[in-house]
């Protein structure tokens, strides 16, 4: 799914959920925080959610927590 097909409500929900994860880890050193955020997303988010999050990041990630944007490089891309 690309960014254009993600509804505004779903976009806000993904951003909020990812932001909650980032807020939990924000006190950690940045390198450890981004790894922990990506690990959490890889373990607990569905392939569709991961793909949609990566589409949001690719579109600029304006409404995403900065740590989520940094962690995105470690989020597994689902098989297409």
C-alpha positions, -999 to +999 in steps of 0.1 A: +000+000+000+013+034-008+008+066+012-019+079-011-042+049-003-039+052+035-069+069+051-063+099+073-078+081+103-056+050+098-026+073+092-032+091+126-037+057+143-004+043+130+014+075+139-001+075+174+008+039+180+043+042+167+047+074+188+036+056+219+064+031+214+089+059+207+078+078+239+084+046+259+120+043+246+129+080+243+150+081+275+173+054+261+204+063+241+192+070+205+209+040+190+194+016+215+160+033+213+157+030+176+167-006+177+141-013+204+114+005+185+121-014+153+123-047+173+089-040+189+073-031+155+089-062+138+076-085+166+041-072+172+029-054+141+013-072+112+030-072+078+004-047+065+009-023+094+047-024+088+043-018+051+019+011+058+043+026+083+072+024+059+050+041+032+043+069+057+081+073+063+088+072+026+062+100+021+082+122+045+070+110+079+058+145+088+034+132+115+058+106+129+079+108+160+116+114+149+127+082+166+102+062+146+115+077+114+151+067+125+139+032+135+122+027+101+155+016+085+154-014+108+118-023+103+114-055+082+098-049+048+070-075+043+072-098+014+052-085-016 
